[in-house]
């Protein structure tokens, strides 16, 4: 009887914002292992196909600053130890992000997969799933056999992409054909808010991937936008095409070149999907709207893209402009939460909020207000007509439930400020109007205003008026 194929699964995922002074420690990571990891859709798919799935660990953290070296090495060592303990495998399915920057090491994904390859040897196939906003290092292409990325922003196909990585791996294992990934990197680095995948030109570019996938000799294609707020030598878009065997490598490179050229040629056509402008202008538009809720994205301090989430500038402007019935989700400030807790619900206090982490783009804002609610990790402070959600831990503001945890229903408010870029599907369902405030911060949409030192130049839009063509195939 032929023994079943053995596939190991695991990974370390983090989107690192190098402009955020808040480093990411081990406590920020949520680790999934053992039976819990086997519940992942990719694992269930493989098990359903008769594969023996061997779990290692999958560690993931909310986007933040650079990952601390000791935290990364702890996770890497644990993953490699478990991989070494399981013995020989036919393949590996790794869940990565593509934009993990590690203190003193640099690109985390290429270092991790290099370590994996050293443990398992050259024979097993490695299939990698990636975020759309990865900055891909060439060595990751060299050590992996298959790489496939999300095709949606906002991301609604994360699970689908992990399953696809598993499906590609199994397909190649069964046919005993080693795939060959090729990558072409156009010198374009755009904020994700300019590349929403259901809005042209992005919509057309991403729909073209299906045609590439159907090309004989091609297994899969991906177009990564890159992580704009990572000052890394590999920060840029990436066109990746997977050849079905060495004999199709030239065809894959041709397709990758065409895809990269199409992205390059569209660079000046990308635009925000909603009206965008200075903070005051967006607040005035929201005030004048006859319907609510109006969602305003505080895009420069977007927690889900790695910003600290403690810049209070938009709160200051809401108060200055006399806004009524607004809620801000939220401001990271453990000290302000403690002072609200000391004051107690229903009592007034004067307190400085925010501006304690990102001191480049923000400063503490003194407000006087009444404590409306206290939770285990936060408080709601009403100052004038603005309810400020204060938190003692970083959290992403991506769901209606995140507000309801603080006793607030966004659907019933006139103005809702979220520390996001593009709105998530949950918010889009209730927003009568969506606006994007071009606010300062670690995720400034006007990336020309940030100080890049390590990116490869020339790079659009930091540089203009230069030409580019894909390099000749080797």
KEMAR-446187 format. One record per residue (C-alpha): x, y, z. Coordinates in nm, 3 decimals. Example, Ala and Ser with C-alpha at 12.3 -4.5 7.8 and 13.67 -1.06 7.14 Angstrom:
# KEMAR-446187
+---------+---------+---------+
|      px |      py |      pz |
+---------+---------+---------+
|   1.230 |  -0.450 |   0.780 |
|   1.367 |  -0.106 |   0.714 |
+---------+---------+---------+
***
This chain:
# KEMAR-446187
+---------+---------+---------+
|      px |      py |      pz |
+---------+---------+---------+
|   0.000 |   0.000 |   0.000 |
|   0.138 |   0.344 |  -0.098 |
|   0.165 |   0.571 |   0.207 |
|  -0.024 |   0.905 |   0.185 |
|   0.159 |   1.221 |   0.092 |
|   0.282 |   1.423 |   0.389 |
|   0.246 |   1.801 |   0.388 |
|   0.352 |   2.034 |   0.668 |
|   0.166 |   2.362 |   0.724 |
|   0.249 |   2.675 |   0.921 |
|   0.400 |   3.019 |   0.890 |
|   0.462 |   3.360 |   1.043 |
|   0.259 |   3.654 |   0.915 |
|   0.315 |   4.023 |   0.980 |
|   0.277 |   4.349 |   0.788 |
|   0.551 |   4.577 |   0.917 |
|   0.529 |   4.955 |   0.897 |
|   0.884 |   5.086 |   0.926 |
|   0.763 |   5.441 |   1.003 |
|   0.591 |   5.324 |   1.321 |
|   0.824 |   5.365 |   1.623 |
|   0.632 |   5.091 |   1.809 |
|   0.824 |   4.766 |   1.757 |
|   0.634 |   4.437 |   1.748 |
|   0.717 |   4.196 |   2.030 |
|   0.630 |   3.833 |   2.090 |
|   0.326 |   3.932 |   2.300 |
|   0.162 |   4.077 |   1.988 |
|   0.150 |   3.743 |   1.808 |
|  -0.138 |   3.499 |   1.822 |
|  -0.009 |   3.145 |   1.772 |
|  -0.220 |   2.865 |   1.626 |
|  -0.085 |   2.510 |   1.654 |
|  -0.176 |   2.143 |   1.671 |
|  -0.539 |   2.049 |   1.620 |
|  -0.640 |   2.414 |   1.592 |
|  -0.412 |   2.459 |   1.290 |
|  -0.562 |   2.149 |   1.131 |
|  -0.895 |   2.332 |   1.133 |
|  -0.765 |   2.578 |   0.875 |
|  -0.944 |   2.551 |   0.542 |
|  -0.619 |   2.466 |   0.360 |
|  -0.551 |   2.180 |   0.600 |
|  -0.907 |   2.052 |   0.568 |
|  -0.877 |   2.058 |   0.190 |
|  -0.559 |   1.852 |   0.198 |
|  -0.700 |   1.603 |   0.448 |
|  -1.005 |   1.565 |   0.226 |
|  -0.771 |   1.471 |  -0.058 |
|  -0.612 |   1.193 |   0.147 |
|  -0.302 |   1.388 |   0.249 |
|  -0.141 |   1.348 |   0.591 |
|  -0.118 |   1.705 |   0.719 |
|   0.149 |   1.784 |   0.977 |
|   0.092 |   2.111 |   1.170 |
|   0.381 |   2.327 |   1.292 |
|   0.281 |   2.677 |   1.411 |
|   0.110 |   2.971 |   1.247 |
|   0.186 |   3.301 |   1.420 |
|   0.018 |   3.624 |   1.321 |
|   0.007 |   3.977 |   1.464 |
|  -0.179 |   4.299 |   1.392 |
|   0.020 |   4.523 |   1.155 |
|   0.260 |   4.739 |   1.349 |
|   0.623 |   4.847 |   1.352 |
|   0.927 |   4.634 |   1.276 |
|   0.928 |   4.291 |   1.443 |
|   1.177 |   4.261 |   1.728 |
|   1.465 |   4.032 |   1.640 |
|   1.425 |   3.810 |   1.946 |
|   1.050 |   3.774 |   1.883 |
|   1.101 |   3.669 |   1.524 |
|   1.382 |   3.426 |   1.611 |
|   1.168 |   3.268 |   1.882 |
|   0.889 |   3.203 |   1.633 |
|   1.125 |   3.090 |   1.358 |
|   1.311 |   2.851 |   1.588 |
|   0.986 |   2.698 |   1.710 |
|   0.853 |   2.647 |   1.358 |
|   1.183 |   2.492 |   1.241 |
|   1.207 |   2.272 |   1.551 |
|   0.863 |   2.126 |   1.491 |
|   0.938 |   2.085 |   1.124 |
|   1.257 |   1.898 |   1.209 |
|   1.071 |   1.673 |   1.454 |
|   0.810 |   1.556 |   1.201 |
|   1.065 |   1.395 |   0.969 |
|   1.040 |   1.380 |   0.593 |
|   0.760 |   1.558 |   0.410 |
|   0.663 |   1.575 |   0.045 |
|   0.569 |   1.940 |   0.059 |
|   0.499 |   2.243 |   0.271 |
|   0.219 |   2.497 |   0.267 |
|   0.333 |   2.822 |   0.429 |
|   0.104 |   3.109 |   0.525 |
|   0.306 |   3.433 |   0.505 |
|   0.232 |   3.799 |   0.447 |
|   0.515 |   3.927 |   0.231 |
|   0.597 |   4.252 |   0.414 |
|   0.752 |   4.138 |   0.743 |
|   1.054 |   4.346 |   0.837 |
|   1.267 |   4.217 |   1.121 |
|   1.505 |   4.417 |   1.337 |
|   1.869 |   4.365 |   1.223 |
|   1.759 |   4.094 |   0.975 |
|   1.548 |   4.275 |   0.719 |
|   1.310 |   4.074 |   0.502 |
|   1.152 |   3.817 |   0.734 |
|   0.983 |   3.595 |   0.476 |
|   1.297 |   3.524 |   0.275 |
|   1.492 |   3.448 |   0.593 |
|   1.218 |   3.219 |   0.722 |
|   1.178 |   3.019 |   0.400 |
|   1.555 |   2.990 |   0.367 |
|   1.557 |   2.833 |   0.713 |
|   1.272 |   2.601 |   0.618 |
|   1.456 |   2.493 |   0.306 |
|   1.768 |   2.414 |   0.510 |
|   1.563 |   2.186 |   0.735 |
|   1.361 |   1.996 |   0.472 |
|   1.617 |   1.990 |   0.191 |
|   1.580 |   2.069 |  -0.178 |
|   1.334 |   1.794 |  -0.272 |
|   1.004 |   1.888 |  -0.098 |
|   0.787 |   2.144 |  -0.277 |
|   0.710 |   2.469 |  -0.094 |
|   0.387 |   2.655 |  -0.168 |
|   0.335 |   3.001 |  -0.017 |
|   0.023 |   3.211 |   0.025 |
|   0.076 |   3.588 |   0.044 |
|  -0.106 |   3.911 |   0.114 |
|  -0.173 |   4.146 |  -0.176 |
|   0.047 |   4.405 |   0.000 |
|   0.368 |   4.203 |   0.017 |
|   0.709 |   4.340 |  -0.082 |
|   0.864 |   4.031 |  -0.235 |
|   1.236 |   3.962 |  -0.212 |
|   1.392 |   3.771 |  -0.508 |
|   1.534 |   3.512 |  -0.270 |
|   1.178 |   3.415 |  -0.170 |
|   1.119 |   3.325 |  -0.534 |
|   1.440 |   3.123 |  -0.537 |
|   1.362 |   2.916 |  -0.226 |
|   0.990 |   2.860 |  -0.294 |
|   0.821 |   2.664 |  -0.572 |
|   0.480 |   2.833 |  -0.578 |
|   0.359 |   3.171 |  -0.451 |
|   0.002 |   3.293 |  -0.476 |
|  -0.144 |   3.617 |  -0.338 |
|  -0.483 |   3.764 |  -0.254 |
|  -0.665 |   3.920 |  -0.546 |
|  -0.897 |   4.146 |  -0.350 |
|  -0.857 |   4.470 |  -0.158 |
|  -1.033 |   4.500 |   0.080 |
|  -0.926 |   4.140 |   0.141 |
|  -1.213 |   3.895 |   0.118 |
|  -1.023 |   3.601 |  -0.032 |
|  -0.764 |   3.522 |   0.237 |
|  -0.906 |   3.176 |   0.307 |
|  -0.952 |   3.109 |  -0.063 |
|  -0.588 |   3.198 |  -0.126 |
|  -0.456 |   2.960 |   0.141 |
|  -0.666 |   2.682 |  -0.010 |
|  -0.535 |   2.769 |  -0.356 |
|  -0.179 |   2.742 |  -0.228 |
|  -0.263 |   2.395 |  -0.100 |
|  -0.436 |   2.299 |  -0.425 |
|  -0.137 |   2.412 |  -0.635 |
|   0.094 |   2.213 |  -0.412 |
|  -0.110 |   1.895 |  -0.437 |
|  -0.149 |   1.934 |  -0.813 |
|   0.227 |   1.951 |  -0.861 |
|   0.301 |   1.670 |  -0.617 |
|   0.061 |   1.436 |  -0.791 |
|   0.204 |   1.512 |  -1.134 |
|   0.565 |   1.510 |  -1.011 |
|   0.633 |   1.833 |  -1.197 |
|   0.834 |   2.102 |  -1.021 |
|   0.683 |   2.447 |  -1.077 |
|   0.905 |   2.747 |  -1.152 |
|   0.800 |   3.089 |  -1.019 |
|   0.915 |   3.403 |  -1.200 |
|   0.880 |   3.760 |  -1.081 |
|   0.903 |   4.102 |  -1.242 |
|   0.896 |   4.410 |  -1.017 |
|   0.780 |   4.734 |  -1.180 |
|   0.920 |   5.037 |  -0.992 |
|   0.583 |   5.150 |  -0.859 |
|   0.487 |   5.180 |  -0.491 |
|   0.129 |   5.285 |  -0.428 |
|  -0.080 |   5.305 |  -0.111 |
|  -0.336 |   5.026 |  -0.109 |
|  -0.619 |   5.280 |  -0.101 |
|  -0.531 |   5.373 |  -0.459 |
|  -0.557 |   5.011 |  -0.571 |
|  -0.901 |   4.892 |  -0.468 |
|  -0.955 |   4.583 |  -0.677 |
|  -1.316 |   4.641 |  -0.781 |
|  -1.236 |   4.988 |  -0.919 |
|  -1.054 |   5.044 |  -1.249 |
|  -0.776 |   5.034 |  -1.346 |
|  -0.716 |   4.776 |  -1.073 |
|  -1.036 |   4.585 |  -1.154 |
|  -0.926 |   4.525 |  -1.513 |
|  -0.573 |   4.431 |  -1.412 |
|  -0.691 |   4.176 |  -1.160 |
|  -0.952 |   4.029 |  -1.393 |
|  -0.669 |   3.971 |  -1.644 |
|  -0.513 |   3.722 |  -1.402 |
|  -0.781 |   3.467 |  -1.485 |
|  -0.680 |   3.469 |  -1.850 |
|  -0.314 |   3.423 |  -1.755 |
|  -0.407 |   3.126 |  -1.535 |
|  -0.583 |   2.959 |  -1.827 |
|  -0.272 |   2.976 |  -2.046 |
|  -0.134 |   2.627 |  -2.119 |
|   0.185 |   2.577 |  -1.921 |
|   0.089 |   2.836 |  -1.656 |
|  -0.033 |   2.734 |  -1.310 |
|  -0.113 |   3.065 |  -1.145 |
|  -0.048 |   3.439 |  -1.147 |
|  -0.042 |   3.714 |  -0.885 |
|  -0.013 |   4.091 |  -0.885 |
|   0.107 |   4.236 |  -0.557 |
|   0.067 |   4.607 |  -0.492 |
|   0.337 |   4.615 |  -0.225 |
|   0.344 |   4.768 |   0.123 |
|   0.385 |   5.143 |   0.072 |
|   0.480 |   5.223 |   0.432 |
|   0.781 |   4.994 |   0.446 |
|   1.112 |   5.163 |   0.375 |
|   1.264 |   4.846 |   0.231 |
|   1.481 |   4.777 |  -0.076 |
|   1.209 |   4.541 |  -0.203 |
|   0.918 |   4.781 |  -0.155 |
|   0.732 |   4.786 |  -0.487 |
|   0.470 |   4.604 |  -0.687 |
|   0.542 |   4.247 |  -0.802 |
|   0.405 |   4.045 |  -1.091 |
|   0.447 |   3.672 |  -1.022 |
|   0.363 |   3.393 |  -1.265 |
|   0.411 |   3.022 |  -1.192 |
|   0.535 |   2.802 |  -1.477 |
|   0.421 |   2.441 |  -1.493 |
|   0.774 |   2.302 |  -1.510 |
|   1.107 |   2.437 |  -1.631 |
|   1.012 |   2.407 |  -1.997 |
|   0.743 |   2.674 |  -1.949 |
|   0.962 |   2.923 |  -1.765 |
|   1.005 |   3.147 |  -2.071 |
|   0.630 |   3.163 |  -2.125 |
|   0.578 |   3.252 |  -1.758 |
|   0.837 |   3.527 |  -1.778 |
|   0.671 |   3.672 |  -2.086 |
|   0.334 |   3.680 |  -1.906 |
|   0.492 |   3.835 |  -1.595 |
|   0.653 |   4.106 |  -1.809 |
|   0.323 |   4.191 |  -1.976 |
|   0.146 |   4.206 |  -1.640 |
|   0.417 |   4.426 |  -1.490 |
|   0.411 |   4.655 |  -1.794 |
|   0.032 |   4.689 |  -1.770 |
|   0.066 |   4.792 |  -1.406 |
|   0.343 |   5.039 |  -1.490 |
|   0.142 |   5.189 |  -1.774 |
|  -0.155 |   5.239 |  -1.541 |
|   0.044 |   5.403 |  -1.261 |
|  -0.103 |   5.751 |  -1.310 |
|  -0.460 |   5.625 |  -1.348 |
|  -0.506 |   5.478 |  -0.999 |
|  -0.735 |   5.682 |  -0.777 |
|  -0.923 |   5.673 |  -0.449 |
|  -1.264 |   5.506 |  -0.467 |
|  -1.420 |   5.778 |  -0.251 |
|  -1.381 |   6.154 |  -0.222 |
|  -1.054 |   6.239 |  -0.050 |
|  -0.907 |   6.562 |   0.083 |
|  -0.775 |   6.753 |   0.386 |
|  -0.923 |   6.675 |   0.727 |
|  -1.125 |   6.997 |   0.763 |
|  -1.268 |   6.966 |   0.414 |
|  -1.387 |   6.610 |   0.482 |
|  -1.540 |   6.708 |   0.817 |
|  -1.731 |   6.996 |   0.656 |
|  -1.863 |   6.763 |   0.385 |
|  -1.977 |   6.518 |   0.652 |
|  -2.150 |   6.793 |   0.851 |
|  -2.337 |   6.913 |   0.543 |
|  -2.458 |   6.566 |   0.443 |
|  -2.832 |   6.517 |   0.481 |
|  -2.786 |   6.148 |   0.556 |
|  -2.589 |   5.945 |   0.805 |
|  -2.383 |   5.774 |   0.902 |
|  -2.098 |   5.940 |   0.718 |
|  -1.774 |   5.747 |   0.760 |
|  -1.447 |   5.941 |   0.756 |
|  -1.127 |   5.740 |   0.726 |
|  -0.841 |   5.885 |   0.930 |
|  -0.613 |   5.735 |   0.668 |
|  -0.279 |   5.865 |   0.796 |
|  -0.315 |   5.676 |   1.124 |
|  -0.452 |   5.349 |   0.985 |
|  -0.398 |   5.075 |   1.244 |
|  -0.464 |   4.796 |   0.991 |
|  -0.167 |   4.922 |   0.787 |
|   0.062 |   4.937 |   1.088 |
|   0.017 |   5.290 |   1.228 |
|   0.008 |   5.328 |   1.609 |
|  -0.350 |   5.459 |   1.619 |
|  -0.282 |   5.736 |   1.870 |
|  -0.276 |   6.055 |   1.660 |
|  -0.562 |   6.275 |   1.794 |
|  -0.553 |   6.544 |   1.524 |
|  -0.892 |   6.453 |   1.377 |
|  -1.048 |   6.473 |   1.725 |
|  -0.904 |   6.821 |   1.763 |
|  -1.054 |   6.931 |   1.431 |
|  -1.396 |   6.777 |   1.504 |
|  -1.412 |   6.977 |   1.826 |
|  -1.282 |   7.293 |   1.664 |
|  -1.546 |   7.272 |   1.391 |
|  -1.826 |   7.219 |   1.643 |
|  -1.932 |   6.876 |   1.519 |
|  -2.229 |   6.712 |   1.690 |
|  -2.306 |   6.341 |   1.709 |
|  -1.968 |   6.203 |   1.606 |
|  -1.775 |   5.902 |   1.730 |
|  -1.404 |   5.835 |   1.685 |
|  -1.278 |   5.478 |   1.683 |
|  -1.042 |   5.498 |   1.842 |
|  -0.737 |   5.644 |   2.019 |
|  -0.474 |   5.419 |   2.176 |
|  -0.392 |   5.562 |   2.518 |
|  -0.368 |   5.330 |   2.821 |
|  -0.296 |   5.622 |   3.055 |
|  -0.611 |   5.810 |   2.949 |
|  -0.812 |   5.490 |   2.995 |
|  -0.675 |   5.457 |   3.348 |
|  -0.768 |   5.816 |   3.431 |
|  -1.121 |   5.761 |   3.296 |
|  -1.148 |   5.451 |   3.511 |
|  -1.032 |   5.646 |   3.816 |
|  -1.291 |   5.916 |   3.744 |
|  -1.575 |   5.667 |   3.697 |
|  -1.876 |   5.655 |   3.466 |
|  -2.082 |   5.975 |   3.463 |
|  -1.803 |   6.193 |   3.596 |
|  -1.613 |   6.470 |   3.421 |
|  -1.238 |   6.503 |   3.384 |
|  -0.973 |   6.690 |   3.194 |
|  -0.725 |   6.457 |   3.024 |
|  -0.461 |   6.451 |   2.752 |
|  -0.544 |   6.191 |   2.486 |
|  -0.312 |   6.039 |   2.226 |
|   0.011 |   6.172 |   2.083 |
|   0.232 |   5.960 |   2.306 |
|   0.367 |   5.711 |   2.049 |
|   0.368 |   5.886 |   1.713 |
|   0.524 |   6.215 |   1.822 |
|   0.625 |   6.300 |   1.466 |
|   0.267 |   6.339 |   1.343 |
|   0.078 |   6.395 |   1.665 |
|   0.087 |   6.547 |   2.011 |
|  -0.122 |   6.498 |   2.325 |
|  -0.457 |   6.672 |   2.297 |
|  -0.613 |   6.808 |   2.614 |
|  -0.989 |   6.754 |   2.624 |
|  -1.251 |   6.792 |   2.891 |
|  -1.535 |   6.546 |   2.888 |
|  -1.762 |   6.300 |   3.067 |
|  -1.695 |   5.929 |   3.097 |
|  -1.982 |   5.747 |   2.924 |
|  -1.865 |   5.388 |   2.947 |
|  -1.584 |   5.169 |   3.075 |
|  -1.485 |   4.829 |   2.940 |
|  -1.211 |   4.582 |   3.026 |
|  -0.968 |   4.749 |   2.787 |
|  -1.109 |   5.091 |   2.714 |
|  -1.338 |   5.383 |   2.779 |
|  -1.572 |   5.620 |   2.597 |
|  -1.520 |   5.986 |   2.672 |
|  -1.770 |   6.246 |   2.549 |
|  -1.614 |   6.583 |   2.473 |
|  -1.859 |   6.832 |   2.325 |
|  -2.046 |   6.647 |   2.052 |
|  -1.771 |   6.388 |   2.001 |
|  -1.753 |   6.044 |   2.162 |
|  -1.388 |   5.937 |   2.179 |
|  -1.321 |   5.567 |   2.215 |
|  -1.000 |   5.523 |   2.413 |
|  -0.824 |   5.187 |   2.426 |
|  -0.547 |   5.038 |   2.633 |
|  -0.438 |   4.801 |   2.355 |
|  -0.398 |   4.839 |   1.980 |
|  -0.692 |   4.707 |   1.783 |
|  -0.810 |   4.726 |   1.426 |
|  -1.134 |   4.914 |   1.360 |
|  -1.277 |   4.693 |   1.088 |
|  -1.619 |   4.576 |   1.208 |
|  -1.940 |   4.717 |   1.352 |
|  -1.890 |   4.480 |   1.643 |
|  -1.570 |   4.663 |   1.740 |
|  -1.785 |   4.971 |   1.813 |
|  -2.061 |   4.772 |   1.978 |
|  -1.805 |   4.643 |   2.228 |
|  -1.813 |   5.001 |   2.360 |
|  -2.191 |   5.032 |   2.351 |
|  -2.196 |   5.229 |   2.027 |
|  -2.394 |   5.148 |   1.713 |
|  -2.230 |   5.330 |   1.420 |
|  -2.545 |   5.297 |   1.210 |
|  -2.719 |   5.538 |   1.449 |
|  -2.454 |   5.811 |   1.443 |
|  -2.414 |   6.105 |   1.206 |
|  -2.034 |   6.092 |   1.169 |
|  -1.812 |   5.790 |   1.233 |
|  -1.435 |   5.831 |   1.221 |
|  -1.233 |   5.514 |   1.176 |
|  -0.857 |   5.472 |   1.175 |
|  -0.866 |   5.295 |   0.841 |
|  -0.791 |   5.357 |   0.476 |
|  -1.053 |   5.204 |   0.250 |
|  -1.365 |   5.092 |   0.431 |
|  -1.419 |   4.727 |   0.510 |
|  -1.729 |   4.552 |   0.368 |
|  -1.894 |   4.568 |   0.712 |
|  -1.873 |   4.947 |   0.717 |
|  -1.963 |   4.988 |   0.351 |
|  -2.295 |   4.817 |   0.417 |
|  -2.411 |   5.092 |   0.655 |
|  -2.224 |   5.400 |   0.531 |
|  -2.447 |   5.648 |   0.347 |
|  -2.135 |   5.841 |   0.250 |
|  -1.766 |   5.751 |   0.274 |
|  -1.487 |   6.008 |   0.282 |
|  -1.111 |   5.969 |   0.310 |
|  -0.922 |   6.228 |   0.514 |
|  -0.566 |   6.276 |   0.387 |
|  -0.431 |   6.304 |   0.739 |
|  -0.067 |   6.293 |   0.847 |
|   0.076 |   5.981 |   1.005 |
|   0.273 |   5.662 |   0.955 |
|   0.030 |   5.563 |   0.677 |
|   0.018 |   5.898 |   0.500 |
|  -0.147 |   5.844 |   0.163 |
|   0.077 |   6.114 |   0.018 |
|   0.384 |   5.895 |   0.051 |
|   0.604 |   6.160 |  -0.109 |
|   0.582 |   6.338 |   0.229 |
|   0.748 |   6.046 |   0.411 |
|   1.124 |   6.013 |   0.445 |
|   1.237 |   5.703 |   0.256 |
|   1.603 |   5.606 |   0.282 |
|   1.626 |   5.240 |   0.175 |
|   1.390 |   5.196 |  -0.121 |
|   1.541 |   5.143 |  -0.464 |
|   1.526 |   5.454 |  -0.680 |
|   1.385 |   5.566 |  -0.911 |
|   1.048 |   5.463 |  -0.772 |
|   0.711 |   5.608 |  -0.872 |
|   0.556 |   5.829 |  -0.728 |
|   0.861 |   5.932 |  -0.525 |
|   1.027 |   5.995 |  -0.861 |
|   0.862 |   6.114 |  -1.181 |
|   0.963 |   6.143 |  -1.544 |
|   1.162 |   5.822 |  -1.579 |
|   1.101 |   5.529 |  -1.811 |
|   1.104 |   5.157 |  -1.735 |
|   1.099 |   4.828 |  -1.921 |
|   1.116 |   4.475 |  -1.780 |
|   1.470 |   4.335 |  -1.769 |
|   1.579 |   4.085 |  -2.034 |
|   1.532 |   3.722 |  -1.935 |
|   1.848 |   3.546 |  -1.827 |
+---------+---------+---------+
***
